[in-house]
């Protein structure tokens, strides 16, 4: 196991004291002589450390609301070089301190926290950063792209690129996340089967490594760092800029949902649809996801309200009869030039599918409305005080060859038996050839694999029941040889992390030793810092 360096509480408290000295003494030279040399050299950033209760409390919680780790300080950078100086300060110190970058804090298990360390406030950096955070350009070799600060939100990337008639092609379901945050995990959604995860659509990045080195990297230049950081869980560096591939943006979307009562037919149709590549003769879908409709939950949920109110009784009757239904969700994009053909293309794509006759639902919406479909549900939950509750989520990748076993043992057994599911349960396939195996993220070793997301919301007094169900699911997979991989992983021992990365573990460890040898970055992942 890699050495876990202790954190000096005294050192951070000393830095915070510097801030107060600056405000009272006034002249740098008067107080610089009072400090150790390694501290005096960074007086330009000492005043950007905060230890007030508001800052500390915000940095000690996340969307999951299950883990609460208090940092010693929160860092408010106003430039990339402030981040460089902070990391160099730790790296060069006789006793380094841990550092975690926090964007929107949308992690669920404290992954963006730094107990007794320093949390870099990337959300605040978005407001303070000098210069343009999102810019659109064109290159004769790679085409259109956007240079985007790692602290920027994907919703802002969308609006800015649309001003040029362009947009990224791969999206997560929720857009109020930072670019650096999703690229550190992978960035998956209904576009992944076609365009790959978000990490497969990056040309170049600027990264501040765990040594405090500012490095520009791509698949051709500093490629080891480039591939390490993408899907690297923040272990190798902080992303300060990403160059994102862009394509001409559509204007509208045909959005369809189909209901199934047979899981085998449901997965067969999903796999057929993701196998279709777009050509002049055969146009592919642009988006595909699936979800469960359970008798213990509403047929609409916070992710989107879709089914017409008049049809609720017959859908509810069908769910009650079967206890679980499977909903296939697809989308086809179009613009002014393709508007006349979109219905015909969609009909060709969906012909012969085995959904329940009469349970076909369609919407015609704008491109922005479709991509930002989760936002309205979020705002509604916020208004009801139901957003900042515990979220004991479990996200898994499952090999195609074992997805039927997963349905039988978990969807039809554990989930229905426990009868506690609240929140969406997603299930949809991806093509492995859209992923780059040189990147850090770990996925199943099959050409097609599924993602299953149990997106639970709970009360503060009953989240343990959901957590127990998650453990039961994982135990079932382990006992029955279902080779799942966690997405947005959380483990408490390094042995579990070794098993998670499998043959990639040695490379992951070597990259850690190369780019963050003092184990400074992202302690909340608990890969190298298990306390």
N, C-alpha and C positions, 0 to 999 in steps of 0.2 A: 504494500500500500504506500502511496506517495506520502511524503512527510507533510503534516498539517501544522503550519507555523502559527504560533499563538498571536493574538492581537493585543496591542498595547493600548489599554484604555487611557493611560496617562498621556500618550502621544496625541490622541485626538483631543482630549481635554485641553492640552497645551495649545493646540492649533486654534481652538475656539477662544481660548484666553487671549490669543494674539489679536483677534478681531476687536476685543474690548480694549486692548492696549492701543491699537491704532486709533480708535475713536477718542481716546483720552489724551494720548501723548501728541499725536498730530504728525510729527516728522518721522519718516521711516528710520533715519539714521539713529534716532534717539532710542528706539526699542530694539533695533536689529542686533545690537551688541548684547542684549539680554538673552538671546536665544541660541540653541545649539545650531551649528553651521547648516545641517541638513534642513532645518526648519526655516532659517533666515533666508535661504535662497528661494523660497516659495512664498514670500510675503504677499505677492500679487494675487494669490488665490485664497489666502487664509481667511479673508473676510467673507468668502463665499460659502463657508461652512456654517450651517445652522443647527442649533440644538434646542430650539424652542419646542414646546409640547405639540403644537399644531403640526409642524414639519415632521417630527419624530413619529407621531401617531399615524399620519398619512402614509409614511414609508414603511410602517410596520404591519400593514394589512393589504390584502389584494381582493380580487373578485371572488376567489374561493371562500374567503372569510372563515377559513378553518385554521390557518397558521398565522401567528402573530409574533414576529421577531423584531425586537427593538434595535435599531442601529444606534451608534453613538452620535452620528451627525448625518445631515443631509447636505449634499453639495449642489450649489446652484451655478453651473457654468454659464458663461456668456459667449464663449467661443470654443472651438474644438481644442485649441491649445490649452485651455483651462483643464480639459479632461486629460490631455497629455501630461500636464504638470502634476495633476493629482496622482495618476498612476505611477509616474516616475518617482514621486515622493515616496510612495509605498514600496515600490520595487527596490529603491536604493537605500531604504531604511534598514537599520540593524534589526528591527522588529517590524515586518510588513503588516499592513492592515488590509482586511478584505474590502472589496469594492463590488457593488452591483449596480447595473444600469436599470432604472425603472422608467418605463414608458407610461402606458395607461394602467399598469398594475393589473392586467387581465389574466395573470396566472392564477392557478387554483390551489397551489400547494406551497406558496411562499418562495417560488423560484426566483423572484426579483427582489428578494430581501437580503439583508446583510446583518445578521445578528452581531452586535458589538462592532460593526464596521461602518462604512460610509456608503450611502445610497446616492447615486447620481440622478438628479431630478431631470430626466429627459423631457418630460412634459413641460416643465417650466423653461427648459432650454429652447423649446419650440417658440416661446414668446420672446425670449431674450436674445436669440441667436442673431449675430450680425450677418447681413447678406441675405440672398434669396434661398429659401429652403427647397423650392421646387422649380426647375427650369426644363424647358423642352427644346431639343435640338435634333439635328439629323446628321447622319454620317453616311458617306457613300458605300461603306462596306457593311454596316450593321443596320442601316435604316434609321427610323425615328426612335428616340429614347428620351427618358426623363431622368435627370440627375436629381435625386431626392435625399434630403437629410434623413438620417436614421430615426430622428425624433418626430418626423412628420407623420400625419395620419393618412391612411389610405383614402378616406373620404375626400380629403383635400387634394390628394394626388388625382383622384377621379375628376373633380371639378376643374382643376388647373389644366389637365391634359385635354379635357373636352373642349376647352376654349380654342384648341388647335385642331379639333375634329379627330382626336386620337384618344387612346386609352390602353392601359395594360390589358392583357388577355386572361390572366389567372387571378382569381379573387377568393378571399375567404368569405364566409356568409355574413360576417359582421365587419363593417368598414371603419369603426372608430378604434382602430388598433394602430400602433406605430409600425413603420416599415422595418425598423431594426428588430422589433419584437417578433413579427411573423417570420422574417427571414432567419432568425435564430432558431426557429422550430421547424419550419418547412413552408407553412402557408397553404392549407388545403381547402378544398370546397368542391362544388359541383362542376367546376371547369377543369379539375385536375386530370381527369381521364383523357382529355383532349389536348390540353396545353401544358400539362405537367403542373407540379406545385409552383408556388411563387419563386422558390429558390432555383428553379430551372429556367427562369426568365430574367436573370440578372447578368449583365455584361461585365460589370466592374464594381468595385467597392473601395471606399476608404475605411480603414480599420485602425483603431488604436489598440495595440496588443497589450498583453499583461506586463510587458517590459516598458510600456510607455512609448513605444515606437509608432509613429504615424506612417502607415504603409498603404499605398495604392496597389490593389491586386485584381487579377482577372484570371481566366483559365489559362492565359499565356504568360502572364507576369506575376511573380510571387504566387504561383498557382496552389502551392501547398496551403498557404494561409487562406486563399479564396475558398477552396473546397472545405477546409476545416471549419470556417466560420458559418457557412451556409448549412443550417440545421445543427449547428454546434452548441446550442443551448447557452450561448454567451460565455463559453469556457475559454475562448482563445483571443477575444478582443471585443471592443465596443464598435459597432457599425455607425459611422458618422455620415456616410454617403453611400447610396446604391444607385447604379445606373440600370434603370428598368426598361425592358423592351416594350415598345408601343406599336400598335396597329391602328388602322382607321376604325373609328368607333361606330357601332350601329346606332340607330335612333330608337328602335322599338323592339319589343320582345313578345313572341307568342309563348305563353307560359301555360303548361298543361300538367294536370295531375290525373293519374289513373289508379283505380283501386283493384287489389288482388286479395283473394282468400287462400291462395296456394303459394307458399314460399318458394318452392322449386320453380314454378312458372315465373314468379317475380324475379328471381335471380337470373334465370335463363334469358329473360327479355332484357334485363339490365346488361348482361354480358354481351348479348347480340348488339345492342345499341352502341356500346363503347368500342366495339370492334370495327365499326363503320368509319372509315376515314373519308374526309371531304375530297371529292374530285368533281370534275365537270359533269360526270354522269351520276354521281352518288354523293349527295350532300349530307354532311354529318350534323349531329346535334351540337349545340354550343355548351350545354349544361345538362348534367344529370345527377340527381340525388334520389334517395329513397328514405322512407321513414315508417315507423310503426304507428298504427292507430289502435289504442288499447281500451278495453272496456272500462278501466279505472281512470281514464283521463279524457279531456275534451277533444273533440275532433279537430278543432282549431287550437293553436297555441301562440305563444308570444313571438315565434319566428315569423309567422304570417297568418292572416285570416284569409282563407281562400274559398272554402266551400260555401255555396250560396245558402242563405238561411232557410229557404224553402225546402232544401234537400237534407237538412240536418236530421229530421226524423227517420228517414229511410236509411241514412248512413249509420245513425246510432243503432237502429234495429239490426243492421247487418253486423256491426261491431259486437253487439250484445250476443248475437247468434254464434259468432265464430271466436269471440273473446279477443282476437287479434286480427287485424287486417294489415296489409302492406300497401303503401302508397308510393307509386313511381312518379317522380317529378322531373319533367324535362323542359327545356327551353330552346327556342330557335330565334336567332337574331335576324333583323332585317332593316333595310333603309329604303329610301325612295326608289332606288333602282331595282331592288329585289322584292318590293312589296307585293307585286302582282303574282309572284311565284311562291311566296312563303307558305301559303296554305297547302298548295300541291306538294311541295317538298316535305312538309310535316306529315301529310297524309301518307306519302310513300314510306317515310321512315317508320311510322307507327302501324302500318298495315300488317295484319297477321299476328299482332301481339295478343297475349292470353289474359288480358285484364277482364274483369267482370263486365259483361255487356250492360250498357246504360250508365256506367259509372266513369264517365269521361268528362273532365271539367277543364275549361280553357279561359284564360284571361289574355287581354291585349294591353300591355302597359309600356311605359317609356323605359328606356335602358336604365336611367338613373333610378327610377322607381323600383325596378326589379333588383338591381344590385344593392340598393339600400333598404330592402324590404324588411329587415329586422328592426330598423330604427323606430318605427311607430310602436312596435310592441315594447321596446325598451322604455320609451318615453311614458307609455301607459303604466308600466310596472313602477317606474320611478315616481309617478304621481300618486301611486297607491302605496308607496313605501315598501315595495316588494322586490326591488332590484338589488339592494345591498344586504342580501340574506346569504346564508351559506350555500355554496354550490359544490357539492361533493361529486364532481364530474369524473367520468371514466371514458377515455378514448382509446380505442384499440384498432390495430391492423390485423386482419385475419386472412390466412391463405384461402384462395378460392376453393381448394380441394376439401376444406374443412368447414365451409360456411353452413352447409346443411346440418352438420353435427352441432354447430353453434346455435342454430335456430331451434333444433329439437331440445337441446339440453338447457338452453338459457332463455330464449324468448318464450318457448312454450312450457318451460318448467319453472326455472327460478323466478323470472319476472312475473309471470302470472300467479305463481304460488305466493310470493311475497306480497303482491298487491299493494305496493307502496310507490310505484313509479309516478312521479309528477315532473313533467317537462318532456321535451322531444327526445325520441330515440331514433337516431339516424343510422342508415345502413345503405352503403352504395359502393360500387367497385371502381378500381383504378387500374391503369395499365403501367406495369413496371418499367417499360421501355421509355416512359416519359420522365423517369428519375435518373439522376447521375450518381452512380455508385461510388464515385470519388468523394462525394459530399458526406458529411458526418452522420446524417440522419439514418436510422436503422429501420429497414422495412422487410417484410417477408420475402423469401426467395422463391417466388412463383411469378409467372408472367402476368397474372391477374390476382389482385388481393382486394379485400374489402376494408373499408373503415366503418367501425360501429362506434357511435357516440351516445353515451347515456348522459344527457345534459340535465341533471337533476337540479331542482331548487328545493330548499327545505327551510324549516324553521330553525331557530337557534337551539331548540330543545330536542330535535329529532334527527339531526344530520347524521348521527352515529348509525342509525338504522340503514341509511343509504350507503354509508361507508361499509357496513357489514355486508350488505348485498354486493357491493363492488368486490369485496374480498372473496365472497362465495363464487362470484363469476370467475375470478382469476384462479381460484382453487379448482373449480371444475375444469377449466382449460388445462391446467397443469396435470391434473389427475387423468385426463382423457387424451393427453398428447396433442392438444390443439395449440399450435405454435404461434401464439399471439405476440405481437409487439405493441408496447404502449406508445401512443402518440401523446405529446405533452407529458412525458414520463415523469414519474416520481418514485424513487426508491430510497430506502434508508441505509442500505449497506453497499459497499463497493462490489461485493460479490454479485449482488443483483444487477448492478450496472454492467459488470463484465458479461453476465448472461444476456442482458439486453442488447449490447453491442455485438456480442458474438465474435465472429472473425474480424470485426472492425475495432475491437477493443485495443489491440496492440497499437494500431495506427492512431487511435484517439489518444492514448497515453503518450505516445511519442510526440504528437502535436502539442499536447499540453506542456510537456517538458521543453518544447522548442519555443512556444509563444507565450506561455505563462508559467515559467519554471518555479516561481515562488507561490503558486496556487492562490493568487490574489482574487481572481475574477469569479463572479457568480457563485458564491458559497451557498446560496439558497437551493441550488440544485442538489447539493449534498452528494456530489460525485467524489470529490477529493476532500471535502470538509464535512464530516458526518456529524458534527455537533450542532 
